[in-house]
Every structure is written in structure tokens, then in C-alpha cells.
Amino acid sequence: MTELTLPLLFETRVKELGETVALREKKKGLWRRISWDEYFTHVRNFCLGLKSFGLQKGDRVSILGDNCPEWLYADLATQSAGGISVGVYPTNSTIQVKYILDHSQSRFVMVKDQEQADKILLIKDQLPFLEKVIVVDMKGLRKYDDPILISFREVEEIGKRIHENDPLIFQGMIEQTQSDDVAIIVYTSGTTGPPKGAMLSHRNITSVLDSFFKVLPISRADSLVSVLPLCHVAERLFSLFIPMKSGCTINFAESIDTLQADMTEISPTIFLTVPRILEKMHSAITIKMQDAHPVKRWAYYKFLPVGEKVAERRLSKQNINIFLWLVHFFAYLLVFRPLRNRLGLLQVRECVSGAAPLSKDIMKFFHSIGLMVKEAYGSTECTGVFSMPGGDDIEIGTTGKPLPGWEYRIASDGEILMKGAAVFTGYFRDEKATKNAKRDEWLYTGDIGEFDGKGNLKITDRKKEILITASGKNIAPSEIENRLKFSPFIKEAIIIGDRRPYLAALIQIDLDNVADWAQREGIPFTTFKSLSRDPEVYQLIQGEVDKANLEMSRIEGIKKFVLLEKELDRDDDELTATMKVRREMIEKKYGDLIEKLYQ
């Protein structure tokens, strides 16, 4: 299998499934079905269209826009031509887009709409390699008079005519793709510096698929919803790579605003998520229950402990007695089933959380309502996934056992090292960073972890983010931050304390939930700033910090905190594209505020 390429896998799946539904997309309230045959036709035509513009083997094609079928068409089309696709976050600023297009030396870029096209047009004179901007939705661009612009449909039409003149040309291109060819470049989120372009080959991709399916089998009967940005390696794994092997169906919601309602209609069986989404779901449930009908509120708080007890027994592989089973059956019918249906997660049989550590409390909550969330660990450099629990072998607080095919060890300083066919080929145009990450075929992940007695991997934190207090105690900030973020009133928490006498925190309130609380308490406010400055809001957060401190050791307790008077923003370089905090930037930007916490 590892000698295959993604285009060859795609061709095999098309021959097998033909008219079966491959993709669904919601537009103007209606679901549109796209068969495997249609999928193939779009990829073929777009590929031949790109080729007519002079795309050569190894050339880079960037893709900038929200998740949609055309994103996948462009990705596979580029690879089929021997090119390399480069995903760009749609939320990136013009400066960030320029960096990636310039660094990757992309000759072509596909954009979703006018918003993204405008970003490119502002910087096109600073991109010497750029030749064409291909636009999916031309709305608002019809009167633009710029020869660099061309519609996605026009490129497909060019490719269609080429195919009609030579029906075998595309087939020949697919067959020429090699397993060691670089398929995609995925730019890292850049928490510790400028983003680096990790090059992943077809061998990397097919290798990780072989390992993944031995732990989490997915079939053509499964349905997934594409939620996370497709330029993220985890979403690429679930929305592009996995369907090539399994034939499952990928669904695209109409928009972020309609995602919750669309999820209910889709009712996916596999759900890839990140901690922030689960945290928001939990916060929404907690707040809504406070305003719910008294009977519903009583049932929720009465039955939730029953769910917790059953979840604990399942996780510890203990028997559930008949009385507890009956009570839980009624709890499921009256509370948990409607709740999961409201979230659009009723049919989910596998829920995988990745990208960042998940709070144990959040995980226990979802297990209590019957959603068996499991944490996976991986990175861009290992093609997305290294360890994940198989079946119901879930140990909360760990990311399960390494997938088959990996060699691994823990270095003397606790860093996780791994070796296998899925380790990336290197960073694009950055030999120094490549040599630092790959040494003697071992990938140095930069993550600190340990294996428990059962062989499950527990991630402590990023190596660069471990805090050492003035007393010499090593502290992993992410676990403490997750405990704080379990509160529905806290959206973000940044723990401070490196070389300091005690731990402190910068806290960003959850605007929606705190505003709702303030209105019920009759507290006047006008802006985020005025709300954060209110003494009663400070006391509310003090109570949440005190609760978190009860679950931590004295040395891990938060002695002081301050409420940020603005929301952290990507445009201010405070967050990465994946919504991770840029810790170094925060500590530099809010240095004066931090110093006051230690006066």
C-alpha cells in the first residue's frame, strides 16, 4: 500500500464506487450530492487546466479559502499533475498570506471568493512567482479588470477540452506520480516563530493511513463533517486522505453560523474536533441549563451524576448492575439523547479530539452524556497522528497507545522521539530547522511526555513552555490552563511563573457567558473592557479560580490573576491560525501587567 500515491488511491476508489455519494455540500438551504464520478471529473478537468498554464512537477499551488468541495478538487488536481499543494488559513491576514505564498514560491493560488482575492491583489506585485489567481466564487469580481484573475469554472472548461482531445492524458499523469514525491506542504502554526513548511510525501500519507485503519476502521457507510480548516493536517487526514481509503462521505456545512443546525441534519458518525469546540459546547450547555425550564434543569442535574457513574464504570471495565443500567436508560432517553441530538452528535460512534491537550473535566463531561471522546496525539511532522486509543480502550488523561508501525522512545529530558515511514521529508527551504527536527531518522517532537504502565502516552506540555518556578519546580501550564477553562466564564487563561516565586494568570473572560450572567445580576456594562473592569465580574472569576485551585497542589495554585481588557486576536499576533496562544508574544506585550502581579 505504501507504494501508492493519493491520486492512484483516488482512482481506485472512483472505479469501485462510481455513482455513490462522495461529498455533500449545503447551498441556500439545500444539500447537493456529488458522486465519486463527479468528484473525479472535477479533479481531472482542473488538473488539465492547471497543466495548460505550464504547471510542472514540483511546482507549488496554494489554496486559500473556507472548506468546500473545490478545495479538495484543487488539492488532488495539483497532486495528480505532480505538483505540491499548499494550504493557507482563510483567516490569515494579508501579511501572513504574503509570507506563505512568497516562501512557498507558489505559481498559482486558488481562492474561494472576493475577500480572499482582494488579499492577493493587494500583494501580487510583491510575489514574483505568482502567475494566476483562480477564483471559485466570482461574485463581486466580474468588473475586476486584471489578467491575473480567472474563474475556477474557466480553468475546468479548459481542462475539459484538453480531455476531449486526448482522453488518456490524465491517466498517464496519475500513473507517473511517485510515492516519494512531495504531495503537500503544511505550514505550522508558528507559536515559536515564523511558520515552517513541512513537506509530506505520498509515502508519508499512505503509511499513516495503513496505521490509522488498524486502530480506527472507517467504512463507506460512515459520514464526516468537515469543520476544521483544511490546511490543518488533521482535517486533511479526515476529509481527504481517509475517504481515499474508506470511501466514506464528507459533508460541508453552509457556513460557520449554520454549523450547529447543519450538524443535526448531517448527524455524522465520525467527528474530528479540537478542545476549543468541546469547551464551547460545554459552556453553552452549562449556561443554557441555568435558564432552562425548572423541570428540565432538575432532570439534567439529577441524571448527570448517573452518567458520570456509568462512564467511570465503563472506563474502568467494571460491570454495570441492573438497577444502575435501568436508571441510566431513562437518563439517556430523557436527557442525554435529546442533548446529543441538539449538538448534532447523536449518531457519532467515534469522536476524536486533537491539536491541543483536552481538559480531563471536559472529557469526563462528554463521557457522562454518552459521547466517548478520545484524545489523539500527533503533529504536522508525523503526518497528523502518532497515538490514539483503539475501540473503548480509553484512559482519560492519555492519548492512547502509539499506532502500529512506529518506533518511539522518551529522551532523557522527557522529549518524545519517534521514527517511522510517516515522518515528514523536511521543512521547505529550511535545512537548519530540518536538521534540528530530524536526527538519525528520529523526529524530535518538542513535546514532553511519558508512558504509563499500560503503554498509554501522556502529554505533559510543549518542551519550550514548561515553567520552572523560583524554587526549581517544573510546572506544565497547559493542564492548569485547561482546569481554568473548564469554567464557562473563562475563555482563555495564560499561566505565568517561569523563574517566579508563584504562579499567576492572565485571564480572558467569555464575553457571551459573562455578559449573560451580568444581565441576570443587573450589572450595567457597555463594552468588553467595562465588563472586565467590573469588581463583581472579578469576584465571579475569583470564585472560578478558587474552585480550580482546590483540585491542584499548593505549588500549582494560582496566587494572583488579572483580567484582560480586550479579547486576544489573531490580527494582533496574540493567537495562531489554530487559535493557540502565542505565549512569548503575550508575555512581551503584557509585560507591565505581569510585573504588577509580582509586586
Secondary structure, 3 states (H helix, E strand, C coil): CCCCCHHHHHHHHHHHHCCCEEEEEEECCEEEEEEHHHHHHHHHHHHHHHHHCCCCCCCEEEEECCCCHHHHHHHHHHHHCCCEEEEECCCCCHHHHHHHHHHHCCCEEEECCHHHHHHHHHHHHHCCCCCEEEECCCCCCCCCCCCCEEEHHHHHHHHHHHHHHCCCHHHHHHHHCCCCCEEEEEECCCCCCCCCEEEEEHHHHHHHHHHHHHHCCCCCCCEEECCCCCCCHHHHHHHHHHHHHHCCEEEECCCCCCHHHHHHHHCCCEEEECHHHHHHHHHHHHHHHHCCCHHHHHHHHHHHHHHHHHHHHHHCCCCCCHHHHHHHHHHHHHHHHHHHHHHCCCCCCEEEECCCCCCHHHHHHHHHCCCCEEECECCHHHCCCCECCCCCCCCCCCCCCECCCCEEEECCCCEEEEECCCCCCEECCCHHHHHHHEECCEEEEEEEEEECCCCCEEEEEEHHHCEECCCCCEECHHHHHHHHHCCCCEEEEEEECCCCCCEEEEEEECHHHHHHHHHHHCCCCCCHHHHHHCHHHHHHHHHHHHHHHHCCCHHHCEEEEEECCCCCCHHHCCECCCCCECHHHHHHHCHHHHHHHCC
